[in-house]
Amino acid sequence: MSFTIASFNVKNLIRPDTVYYPFEYLTPEAYAWKRDWLSDQLLQMDSDIVGFQEIFDESSLRDVISECDAKGVEVNEFSQPGRVLRFRRRALYRNLKYCAYGDAPNLVFAPNIHSVEEGGRRRPGIAMLSRFPILEHEAIQDLSNAPLETGFEQLGGGQAGSWCLTKLSRPIQRVVIDINGRAVTVFNAHLKSKHGEYDRDASGGRPAENLLEYDPLGRATGALRAALRRMGEALVLRRLVLEELAKERPVIVLGDMNDALTSVSSEIIAGERPFKNYAWMRRHDAARENDRYSDEENDQIQAAVQGAMLESAEKMFVRRAQRDMIYTAAFNGVYESIDLILLSAHFQEGASDQIGRLDYLQCFNDHLTDGSFEEAPYNKLASDHGQLVATISWTADR
């Protein structure tokens, strides 16, 4: 038995004639086009679980789901044989059948606490859709009760201050889903983008945004702030993941991480990679030059690191398929994957607590074009992200 799970950044889905950023809105015609495109994409993906990013209001997402279901009914009319025809029970026909989401009772939306309706200061939230029952849903964005605070030590000794994060730029969804009788925790996240956070002047403006008086240092400082915030949010997500792993519950993390798999922020979320052999390493409490970890201690360390590590579905698939590249974003000549699906050891081959495996990974990115080429077609109403769909099957009954 298998299930599918997907990540889908829809790019600014909102009701028509509603200003979300300054001077940015969808006309009724643009909204209809976007709803049609998104429902087509959702129909092609046909995923059991979908984590959405950049959702400004729940009603517009329900519109997309309803249109997707209507198209799915039409697909079933010609893909499913009538009861009087032979071979109607063959797997071929079952695999072609679209299962409607219905009125989406298992849709949970997390609005952004920073969103302000006036003046184009809205901020997008996230949502998760499931064909399976949702057992728990929690949105994490305000960290006032448990802020993330990190102290810094001066090189050479002494304190260099601290950095504190009390609110996330966008919510993180923690959703516990009953998948074929197993409780699985799925996290949906949209971390801080690389867009710089620039200094304000006395009038409240941000001088570094004025490209006619280009300030390279000011823009670099803004990029630093954005990176710090993104890495802080990654650590908050990592903290939540470890809480779920401590409950011995399978974990899947998905979403728009706004950075590549090899970035520091993504590595924070996924966890440390284990060394091949710790027995050659000098002990942390070494009293002599040759004090090294034993073979037994190596096994202990390996188990601890691997048990807390998340693995990228993309990396797992590329290794098995001998494929060289998957990308979910193309911008200014750079093709990279910033949308990720990360799996706990419960879905990793050879893990002691493995109960599932990644069967396949699809990337829907044919609509992406690189704006650095003048000839490239572009439609700003389509998503500027590719969609990942992972197929996972159960390998053990637990």
VENQUIRA-V997428 format. One record per pair of residues at least 12 apart in sequence whose C-alpha atoms are under 10 Angstrom apart, sorted by sequence separation. I is the first residue (numbers start at 1). J is the second residue. If there is no record, write none. Layout:
{{I & J} {I & J}}
This chain:
{{12 & 24} {13 & 25} {14 & 26} {15 & 27} {16 & 28} {80 & 92} {81 & 93} {111 & 123} {112 & 124} {113 & 125} {127 & 139} {150 & 162} {151 & 163} {173 & 185} {174 & 186} {175 & 187} {196 & 208} {197 & 209} {206 & 218} {207 & 219} {208 & 220} {241 & 253} {257 & 269} {279 & 291} {280 & 292} {281 & 293} {314 & 326} {325 & 337} {327 & 339} {328 & 340} {344 & 356} {345 & 357} {367 & 379} {12 & 25} {13 & 26} {15 & 28} {16 & 29} {17 & 30} {79 & 92} {80 & 93} {81 & 94} {111 & 124} {112 & 125} {126 & 139} {149 & 162} {150 & 163} {151 & 164} {173 & 186} {174 & 187} {175 & 188} {196 & 209} {208 & 221} {279 & 292} {280 & 293} {281 & 294} {314 & 327} {343 & 356} {12 & 26} {16 & 30} {17 & 31} {79 & 93} {80 & 94} {110 & 124} {111 & 125} {112 & 126} {149 & 163} {150 & 164} {173 & 187} {174 & 188} {208 & 222} {278 & 292} {279 & 293} {280 & 294} {343 & 357} {368 & 382} {370 & 384} {16 & 31} {79 & 94} {80 & 95} {110 & 125} {111 & 126} {148 & 163} {149 & 164} {150 & 165} {172 & 187} {173 & 188} {174 & 189} {238 & 253} {278 & 293} {279 & 294} {280 & 295} {343 & 358} {367 & 382} {368 & 383} {369 & 384} {15 & 31} {16 & 32} {79 & 95} {80 & 96} {109 & 125} {110 & 126} {111 & 127} {148 & 164} {149 & 165} {172 & 188} {173 & 189} {237 & 253} {253 & 269} {277 & 293} {278 & 294} {279 & 295} {367 & 383} {368 & 384} {14 & 31} {15 & 32} {76 & 93} {79 & 96} {80 & 97} {109 & 126} {110 & 127} {147 & 164} {148 & 165} {149 & 166} {171 & 188} {172 & 189} {173 & 190} {253 & 270} {278 & 295} {279 & 296} {281 & 298} {367 & 384} {368 & 385} {13 & 31} {78 & 96} {79 & 97} {80 & 98} {108 & 126} {109 & 127} {110 & 128} {147 & 165} {148 & 166} {171 & 189} {172 & 190} {277 & 295} {279 & 297} {280 & 298} {365 & 383} {367 & 385} {368 & 386} {78 & 97} {79 & 98} {108 & 127} {109 & 128} {146 & 165} {147 & 166} {148 & 167} {170 & 189} {171 & 190} {172 & 191} {199 & 218} {278 & 297} {279 & 298} {365 & 384} {367 & 386} {14 & 34} {76 & 96} {77 & 97} {107 & 127} {108 & 128} {109 & 129} {146 & 166} {147 & 167} {170 & 190} {171 & 191} {198 & 218} {199 & 219} {278 & 298} {279 & 299} {341 & 361} {365 & 385} {366 & 386} {13 & 34} {14 & 35} {75 & 96} {76 & 97} {107 & 128} {108 & 129} {144 & 165} {145 & 166} {169 & 190} {170 & 191} {197 & 218} {198 & 219} {277 & 298} {278 & 299} {364 & 385} {365 & 386} {366 & 387} {12 & 34} {13 & 35} {39 & 61} {42 & 64} {43 & 65} {46 & 68} {75 & 97} {76 & 98} {106 & 128} {107 & 129} {108 & 130} {143 & 165} {144 & 166} {168 & 190} {169 & 191} {170 & 192} {196 & 218} {197 & 219} {198 & 220} {199 & 221} {276 & 298} {277 & 299} {278 & 300} {279 & 301} {364 & 386} {365 & 387} {11 & 34} {38 & 61} {42 & 65} {75 & 98} {76 & 99} {106 & 129} {107 & 130} {142 & 165} {143 & 166} {144 & 167} {168 & 191} {169 & 192} {196 & 219} {197 & 220} {198 & 221} {199 & 222} {234 & 257} {275 & 298} {278 & 301} {314 & 337} {363 & 386} {364 & 387} {365 & 388} {10 & 34} {39 & 63} {40 & 64} {43 & 67} {44 & 68} {73 & 97} {74 & 98} {105 & 129} {106 & 130} {107 & 131} {142 & 166} {143 & 167} {168 & 192} {169 & 193} {195 & 219} {196 & 220} {197 & 221} {198 & 222} {233 & 257} {277 & 301} {278 & 302} {362 & 386} {363 & 387} {364 & 388} {13 & 38} {35 & 60} {39 & 64} {40 & 65} {42 & 67} {43 & 68} {72 & 97} {73 & 98} {104 & 129} {105 & 130} {106 & 131} {141 & 166} {142 & 167} {143 & 168} {196 & 221} {197 & 222} {198 & 223} {277 & 302} {314 & 339} {362 & 387} {363 & 388} {364 & 389} {35 & 61} {38 & 64} {39 & 65} {42 & 68} {43 & 69} {46 & 72} {72 & 98} {73 & 99} {104 & 130} {105 & 131} {106 & 132} {107 & 133} {108 & 134} {141 & 167} {142 & 168} {196 & 222} {197 & 223} {198 & 224} {231 & 257} {275 & 301} {276 & 302} {314 & 340} {315 & 341} {316 & 342} {362 & 388} {363 & 389} {11 & 38} {36 & 63} {37 & 64} {38 & 65} {39 & 66} {40 & 67} {41 & 68} {42 & 69} {43 & 70} {71 & 98} {72 & 99} {73 & 100} {104 & 131} {105 & 132} {106 & 133} {107 & 134} {110 & 137} {112 & 139} {114 & 141} {140 & 167} {141 & 168} {142 & 169} {195 & 222} {196 & 223} {197 & 224} {198 & 225} {230 & 257} {238 & 265} {242 & 269} {274 & 301} {275 & 302} {313 & 340} {314 & 341} {315 & 342} {316 & 343} {361 & 388} {362 & 389} {363 & 390} {10 & 38} {35 & 63} {36 & 64} {39 & 67} {40 & 68} {43 & 71} {44 & 72} {72 & 100} {101 & 129} {105 & 133} {106 & 134} {108 & 136} {109 & 137} {110 & 138} {111 & 139} {113 & 141} {114 & 142} {140 & 168} {141 & 169} {142 & 170} {194 & 222} {195 & 223} {196 & 224} {197 & 225} {198 & 226} {230 & 258} {238 & 266} {241 & 269} {274 & 302} {312 & 340} {313 & 341} {314 & 342} {361 & 389} {362 & 390} {31 & 60} {35 & 64} {38 & 67} {39 & 68} {40 & 69} {43 & 72} {69 & 98} {71 & 100} {72 & 101} {101 & 130} {102 & 131} {105 & 134} {106 & 135} {108 & 137} {109 & 138} {110 & 139} {112 & 141} {113 & 142} {141 & 170} {142 & 171} {194 & 223} {195 & 224} {196 & 225} {197 & 226} {230 & 259} {238 & 267} {239 & 268} {240 & 269} {241 & 270} {242 & 271} {273 & 302} {274 & 303} {312 & 341} {313 & 342} {360 & 389} {361 & 390} {362 & 391} {8 & 38} {34 & 64} {35 & 65} {38 & 68} {39 & 69} {68 & 98} {69 & 99} {70 & 100} {101 & 131} {108 & 138} {109 & 139} {110 & 140} {111 & 141} {140 & 170} {141 & 171} {193 & 223} {194 & 224} {195 & 225} {196 & 226} {197 & 227} {234 & 264} {235 & 265} {238 & 268} {239 & 269} {241 & 271} {274 & 304} {275 & 305} {311 & 341} {312 & 342} {313 & 343} {360 & 390} {361 & 391} {10 & 41} {32 & 63} {35 & 66} {36 & 67} {37 & 68} {39 & 70} {40 & 71} {69 & 100} {100 & 131} {101 & 132} {108 & 139} {110 & 141} {139 & 170} {140 & 171} {141 & 172} {194 & 225} {195 & 226} {196 & 227} {234 & 265} {235 & 266} {237 & 268} {238 & 269} {274 & 305} {310 & 341} {311 & 342} {312 & 343} {359 & 390} {360 & 391} {361 & 392} {32 & 64} {35 & 67} {36 & 68} {39 & 71} {40 & 72} {43 & 75} {68 & 100} {69 & 101} {70 & 102} {99 & 131} {139 & 171} {140 & 172} {141 & 173} {194 & 226} {195 & 227} {197 & 229} {227 & 259} {231 & 263} {233 & 265} {234 & 266} {235 & 267} {236 & 268} {237 & 269} {238 & 270} {273 & 305} {274 & 306} {310 & 342} {311 & 343} {312 & 344} {316 & 348} {358 & 390} {359 & 391} {360 & 392} {8 & 41} {35 & 68} {39 & 72} {68 & 101} {69 & 102} {138 & 171} {139 & 172} {140 & 173} {193 & 226} {194 & 227} {231 & 264} {232 & 265} {234 & 267} {235 & 268} {236 & 269} {237 & 270} {238 & 271} {272 & 305} {273 & 306} {309 & 342} {310 & 343} {311 & 344} {316 & 349} {335 & 368} {358 & 391} {359 & 392} {360 & 393} {8 & 42} {66 & 100} {68 & 102} {69 & 103} {138 & 172} {139 & 173} {140 & 174} {192 & 226} {193 & 227} {230 & 264} {231 & 265} {234 & 268} {235 & 269} {271 & 305} {272 & 306} {309 & 343} {310 & 344} {311 & 345} {313 & 347} {335 & 369} {357 & 391} {358 & 392} {359 & 393} {36 & 71} {65 & 100} {66 & 101} {138 & 173} {139 & 174} {192 & 227} {194 & 229} {230 & 265} {231 & 266} {233 & 268} {234 & 269} {235 & 270} {271 & 306} {273 & 308} {274 & 309} {309 & 344} {310 & 345} {313 & 348} {326 & 361} {328 & 363} {330 & 365} {335 & 370} {357 & 392} {358 & 393} {359 & 394} {6 & 42} {20 & 56} {65 & 101} {66 & 102} {137 & 173} {138 & 174} {139 & 175} {192 & 228} {193 & 229} {194 & 230} {229 & 265} {230 & 266} {231 & 267} {232 & 268} {233 & 269} {234 & 270} {235 & 271} {271 & 307} {272 & 308} {273 & 309} {308 & 344} {309 & 345} {310 & 346} {311 & 347} {312 & 348} {326 & 362} {327 & 363} {328 & 364} {329 & 365} {333 & 369} {334 & 370} {356 & 392} {357 & 393} {358 & 394} {8 & 45} {65 & 102} {66 & 103} {137 & 174} {138 & 175} {192 & 229} {193 & 230} {227 & 264} {228 & 265} {231 & 268} {271 & 308} {272 & 309} {273 & 310} {307 & 344} {308 & 345} {310 & 347} {311 & 348} {326 & 363} {327 & 364} {328 & 365} {331 & 368} {332 & 369} {333 & 370} {356 & 393} {357 & 394} {65 & 103} {66 & 104} {136 & 174} {137 & 175} {138 & 176} {191 & 229} {192 & 230} {227 & 265} {231 & 269} {270 & 308} {271 & 309} {272 & 310} {273 & 311} {306 & 344} {307 & 345} {310 & 348} {326 & 364} {327 & 365} {328 & 366} {330 & 368} {331 & 369} {332 & 370} {333 & 371} {334 & 372} {355 & 393} {356 & 394} {357 & 395} {6 & 45} {65 & 104} {136 & 175} {137 & 176} {191 & 230} {192 & 231} {270 & 309} {271 & 310} {306 & 345} {307 & 346} {309 & 348} {320 & 359} {321 & 360} {326 & 365} {329 & 368} {330 & 369} {331 & 370} {332 & 371} {333 & 372} {355 & 394} {356 & 395} {357 & 396} {5 & 45} {6 & 46} {7 & 47} {13 & 53} {14 & 54} {63 & 103} {135 & 175} {136 & 176} {137 & 177} {190 & 230} {191 & 231} {192 & 232} {269 & 309} {270 & 310} {271 & 311} {320 & 360} {321 & 361} {328 & 368} {329 & 369} {330 & 370} {331 & 371} {332 & 372} {333 & 373} {354 & 394} {355 & 395} {356 & 396} {4 & 45} {5 & 46} {6 & 47} {11 & 52} {12 & 53} {13 & 54} {14 & 55} {15 & 56} {62 & 103} {134 & 175} {135 & 176} {136 & 177} {191 & 232} {192 & 233} {268 & 309} {269 & 310} {270 & 311} {316 & 357} {317 & 358} {327 & 368} {329 & 370} {330 & 371} {331 & 372} {332 & 373} {354 & 395} {355 & 396} {356 & 397} {4 & 46} {5 & 47} {6 & 48} {7 & 49} {8 & 50} {9 & 51} {10 & 52} {11 & 53} {12 & 54} {13 & 55} {14 & 56} {15 & 57} {62 & 104} {134 & 176} {135 & 177} {136 & 178} {191 & 233} {192 & 234} {267 & 309} {270 & 312} {306 & 348} {316 & 358} {317 & 359} {318 & 360} {330 & 372} {331 & 373} {354 & 396} {355 & 397} {4 & 47} {5 & 48} {6 & 49} {7 & 50} {8 & 51} {9 & 52} {10 & 53} {11 & 54} {12 & 55} {13 & 56} {14 & 57} {15 & 58} {133 & 176} {134 & 177} {135 & 178} {190 & 233} {191 & 234} {267 & 310} {316 & 359} {317 & 360} {318 & 361} {353 & 396} {355 & 398} {3 & 47} {4 & 48} {5 & 49} {6 & 50} {7 & 51} {8 & 52} {9 & 53} {10 & 54} {11 & 55} {12 & 56} {13 & 57} {14 & 58} {15 & 59} {16 & 60} {125 & 169} {126 & 170} {127 & 171} {133 & 177} {134 & 178} {189 & 233} {190 & 234} {307 & 351} {313 & 357} {314 & 358} {316 & 360} {317 & 361} {354 & 398} {3 & 48} {4 & 49} {5 & 50} {6 & 51} {7 & 52} {8 & 53} {9 & 54} {10 & 55} {11 & 56} {12 & 57} {13 & 58} {14 & 59} {15 & 60} {62 & 107} {124 & 169} {125 & 170} {126 & 171} {127 & 172} {128 & 173} {132 & 177} {133 & 178} {134 & 179} {189 & 234} {306 & 351} {307 & 352} {313 & 358} {316 & 361} {317 & 362} {347 & 392} {353 & 398} {2 & 48} {3 & 49} {4 & 50} {5 & 51} {6 & 52} {7 & 53} {8 & 54} {9 & 55} {13 & 59} {14 & 60} {15 & 61} {61 & 107} {123 & 169} {124 & 170} {125 & 171} {126 & 172} {127 & 173} {128 & 174} {131 & 177} {132 & 178} {133 & 179} {191 & 237} {266 & 312} {306 & 352} {307 & 353} {313 & 359} {314 & 360} {339 & 385} {347 & 393} {13 & 60} {14 & 61} {123 & 170} {124 & 171} {125 & 172} {126 & 173} {128 & 175} {130 & 177} {131 & 178} {132 & 179} {133 & 180} {136 & 183} {313 & 360} {314 & 361} {338 & 385} {339 & 386} {340 & 387} {341 & 388} {347 & 394} {13 & 61} {15 & 63} {61 & 109} {125 & 173} {130 & 178} {131 & 179} {132 & 180} {133 & 181} {135 & 183} {137 & 185} {139 & 187} {189 & 237} {303 & 351} {313 & 361} {314 & 362} {337 & 385} {338 & 386} {339 & 387} {340 & 388} {341 & 389} {346 & 394} {347 & 395} {58 & 107} {130 & 179} {132 & 181} {134 & 183} {135 & 184} {136 & 185} {137 & 186} {138 & 187} {139 & 188} {140 & 189} {188 & 237} {303 & 352} {314 & 363} {337 & 386} {339 & 388} {341 & 390} {346 & 395} {58 & 108} {59 & 109} {133 & 183} {134 & 184} {135 & 185} {137 & 187} {187 & 237} {10 & 61} {13 & 64} {46 & 97} {47 & 98} {48 & 99} {58 & 109} {134 & 185} {261 & 312} {337 & 388} {46 & 98} {47 & 99} {48 & 100} {57 & 109} {58 & 110} {46 & 99} {48 & 101} {56 & 109} {57 & 110} {58 & 111} {114 & 167} {187 & 240} {261 & 314} {331 & 384} {44 & 98} {46 & 100} {55 & 109} {56 & 110} {57 & 111} {113 & 167} {114 & 168} {187 & 241} {261 & 315} {329 & 383} {330 & 384} {43 & 98} {46 & 101} {55 & 110} {56 & 111} {57 & 112} {113 & 168} {114 & 169} {115 & 170} {186 & 241} {329 & 384} {330 & 385} {43 & 99} {51 & 107} {55 & 111} {56 & 112} {112 & 168} {113 & 169} {114 & 170} {185 & 241} {328 & 384} {329 & 385} {330 & 386} {43 & 100} {49 & 106} {50 & 107} {51 & 108} {52 & 109} {53 & 110} {54 & 111} {55 & 112} {112 & 169} {113 & 170} {114 & 171} {253 & 310} {328 & 385} {329 & 386} {49 & 107} {54 & 112} {112 & 170} {113 & 171} {128 & 186} {186 & 244} {252 & 310} {253 & 311} {254 & 312} {327 & 385} {328 & 386} {329 & 387} {56 & 115} {111 & 170} {112 & 171} {128 & 187} {185 & 244} {248 & 307} {251 & 310} {252 & 311} {253 & 312} {254 & 313} {327 & 386} {328 & 387} {110 & 170} {111 & 171} {112 & 172} {128 & 188} {169 & 229} {184 & 244} {185 & 245} {252 & 312} {326 & 386} {327 & 387} {328 & 388} {110 & 171} {127 & 188} {168 & 229} {169 & 230} {172 & 233} {246 & 307} {252 & 313} {327 & 388} {110 & 172} {126 & 188} {127 & 189} {167 & 229} {168 & 230} {171 & 233} {245 & 307} {246 & 308} {326 & 388} {110 & 173} {126 & 189} {165 & 228} {170 & 233} {174 & 237} {193 & 256} {195 & 258} {245 & 308} {65 & 129} {109 & 173} {125 & 189} {126 & 190} {165 & 229} {168 & 232} {169 & 233} {172 & 236} {173 & 237} {185 & 249} {186 & 250} {187 & 251} {188 & 252} {189 & 253} {190 & 254} {191 & 255} {192 & 256} {193 & 257} {194 & 258} {245 & 309} {108 & 173} {125 & 190} {163 & 228} {164 & 229} {168 & 233} {172 & 237} {184 & 249} {185 & 250} {186 & 251} {187 & 252} {188 & 253} {189 & 254} {190 & 255} {191 & 256} {192 & 257} {193 & 258} {194 & 259} {242 & 307} {56 & 122} {61 & 127} {124 & 190} {163 & 229} {167 & 233} {174 & 240} {183 & 249} {184 & 250} {185 & 251} {186 & 252} {187 & 253} {188 & 254} {189 & 255} {190 & 256} {191 & 257} {192 & 258} {193 & 259} {242 & 308} {56 & 123} {57 & 124} {58 & 125} {108 & 175} {165 & 232} {174 & 241} {182 & 249} {183 & 250} {184 & 251} {185 & 252} {186 & 253} {187 & 254} {188 & 255} {189 & 256} {190 & 257} {191 & 258} {192 & 259} {241 & 308} {242 & 309} {260 & 327} {55 & 123} {56 & 124} {57 & 125} {58 & 126} {61 & 129} {164 & 232} {165 & 233} {168 & 236} {172 & 240} {176 & 244} {182 & 250} {183 & 251} {184 & 252} {185 & 253} {186 & 254} {187 & 255} {188 & 256} {189 & 257} {190 & 258} {191 & 259} {241 & 309} {260 & 328} {54 & 123} {55 & 124} {56 & 125} {57 & 126} {58 & 127} {163 & 232} {188 & 257} {241 & 310} {260 & 329} {54 & 124} {55 & 125} {56 & 126} {57 & 127} {174 & 244} {238 & 308} {53 & 124} {54 & 125} {55 & 126} {56 & 127} {106 & 177} {165 & 236} {258 & 329} {53 & 125} {54 & 126} {55 & 127} {238 & 310} {256 & 328} {266 & 338} {270 & 342} {52 & 125} {53 & 126} {54 & 127} {176 & 249} {269 & 342} {270 & 343} {317 & 390} {52 & 126} {53 & 127} {176 & 250} {191 & 265} {266 & 340} {270 & 344} {314 & 388} {51 & 126} {52 & 127} {53 & 128} {176 & 251} {261 & 336} {262 & 337} {263 & 338} {313 & 388} {51 & 127} {52 & 128} {260 & 336} {261 & 337} {266 & 342} {313 & 389} {314 & 390} {50 & 127} {51 & 128} {52 & 129} {175 & 252} {259 & 336} {260 & 337} {261 & 338} {313 & 390} {50 & 128} {51 & 129} {259 & 337} {260 & 338} {261 & 339} {313 & 391} {49 & 128} {50 & 129} {51 & 130} {174 & 253} {258 & 337} {259 & 338} {260 & 339} {261 & 340} {313 & 392} {49 & 129} {50 & 130} {173 & 253} {257 & 337} {258 & 338} {259 & 339} {260 & 340} {48 & 129} {49 & 130} {50 & 131} {256 & 337} {257 & 338} {258 & 339} {259 & 340} {261 & 342} {47 & 129} {48 & 130} {49 & 131} {150 & 232} {256 & 338} {257 & 339} {258 & 340} {47 & 130} {48 & 131} {49 & 132} {149 & 232} {172 & 255} {255 & 338} {256 & 339} {257 & 340} {47 & 131} {48 & 132} {148 & 232} {255 & 339} {256 & 340} {257 & 341} {148 & 233} {254 & 339} {255 & 340} {256 & 341} {254 & 340} {255 & 341} {148 & 235} {253 & 340} {254 & 341} {255 & 342} {148 & 236} {253 & 341} {254 & 342} {147 & 236} {252 & 341} {253 & 342} {254 & 343} {252 & 342} {253 & 343} {251 & 342} {252 & 343} {253 & 344} {141 & 233} {251 & 343} {252 & 344} {143 & 236} {250 & 343} {251 & 344} {252 & 345} {250 & 344} {251 & 345} {252 & 346} {20 & 115} {25 & 120} {141 & 236} {249 & 344} {250 & 345} {251 & 346} {252 & 347} {20 & 116} {21 & 117} {22 & 118} {23 & 119} {24 & 120} {140 & 236} {250 & 346} {251 & 347} {20 & 117} {21 & 118} {22 & 119} {23 & 120} {140 & 237} {249 & 346} {250 & 347} {19 & 117} {20 & 118} {21 & 119} {22 & 120} {248 & 346} {18 & 117} {19 & 118} {20 & 119} {21 & 120} {22 & 121} {245 & 344} {19 & 119} {20 & 120} {21 & 121} {22 & 122} {140 & 240} {245 & 345} {19 & 120} {20 & 121} {21 & 122} {245 & 346} {18 & 120} {19 & 121} {20 & 122} {21 & 123} {19 & 122} {20 & 123} {241 & 344} {250 & 353} {18 & 122} {20 & 124} {250 & 354} {248 & 353} {250 & 355} {250 & 356} {14 & 124} {12 & 123} {13 & 124} {12 & 124} {13 & 125} {11 & 124} {12 & 125} {54 & 170} {9 & 126} {53 & 170} {8 & 127} {8 & 128} {7 & 128} {6 & 128} {51 & 173} {6 & 129} {5 & 129} {5 & 130} {3 & 131} {49 & 177} {3 & 132} {126 & 255} {256 & 385} {49 & 179} {48 & 179} {255 & 387} {255 & 388} {254 & 388} {51 & 186} {53 & 188} {51 & 187} {52 & 188} {53 & 189} {54 & 190} {49 & 186} {51 & 188} {52 & 189} {53 & 190} {50 & 188} {51 & 189} {52 & 190} {190 & 339} {189 & 339} {189 & 340} {188 & 341} {187 & 341} {187 & 342} {186 & 342} {186 & 343} {3 & 179} {2 & 179} {3 & 180} {2 & 180} {1 & 180} {5 & 186} {7 & 188} {9 & 190} {7 & 189} {51 & 253} {52 & 254} {53 & 255} {54 & 256} {51 & 254} {52 & 255} {53 & 256} {50 & 254} {51 & 255} {52 & 256} {50 & 255} {51 & 256} {182 & 394} {180 & 394} {182 & 397} {181 & 397} {182 & 398} {181 & 398} {7 & 253} {8 & 254} {9 & 255} {5 & 252} {7 & 254} {8 & 255} {9 & 256} {6 & 254} {7 & 255} {8 & 256} {5 & 254} {6 & 255} {7 & 256} {45 & 362} {45 & 363} {9 & 328} {45 & 364} {44 & 364} {41 & 364} {9 & 339} {8 & 339} {7 & 339} {7 & 340} {6 & 340} {7 & 341} {6 & 341} {52 & 387} {5 & 341} {50 & 387} {50 & 388} {50 & 389} {49 & 389} {41 & 382} {47 & 388} {48 & 389} {49 & 390} {41 & 383} {45 & 387} {47 & 389} {38 & 381} {45 & 388} {46 & 389} {47 & 390} {48 & 391} {37 & 381} {38 & 382} {45 & 389} {47 & 391} {37 & 382} {38 & 383} {42 & 387} {45 & 390} {34 & 380} {35 & 381} {36 & 382} {37 & 383} {41 & 387} {34 & 381} {35 & 382} {33 & 381} {34 & 382} {33 & 382} {34 & 383} {30 & 380} {31 & 381} {30 & 381} {2 & 356} {4 & 358} {1 & 356} {2 & 357} {4 & 359} {6 & 361} {26 & 381} {2 & 358} {3 & 359} {4 & 360} {5 & 361} {6 & 362} {7 & 363} {8 & 364} {2 & 359} {4 & 361} {6 & 363} {13 & 381} {11 & 380} {12 & 381} {11 & 381} {12 & 382} {13 & 383} {10 & 381} {11 & 382} {12 & 383} {10 & 382} {11 & 383} {10 & 383} {11 & 384} {9 & 383} {10 & 384} {11 & 385} {8 & 383} {9 & 384} {10 & 385} {9 & 385} {10 & 386} {8 & 385} {9 & 386} {10 & 387} {7 & 385} {8 & 386} {9 & 387} {7 & 386} {8 & 387} {9 & 388} {7 & 387} {8 & 388} {6 & 387} {7 & 388} {8 & 389} {6 & 388} {7 & 389} {5 & 388} {6 & 389} {7 & 390} {5 & 389} {6 & 390} {4 & 389} {5 & 390} {6 & 391} {4 & 390} {5 & 391} {3 & 390} {4 & 391} {5 & 392} {3 & 391} {4 & 392} {2 & 391} {3 & 392} {4 & 393} {2 & 392} {3 & 393} {1 & 392} {2 & 393} {3 & 394} {1 & 393} {2 & 394} {1 & 394} {2 & 395} {1 & 395}}
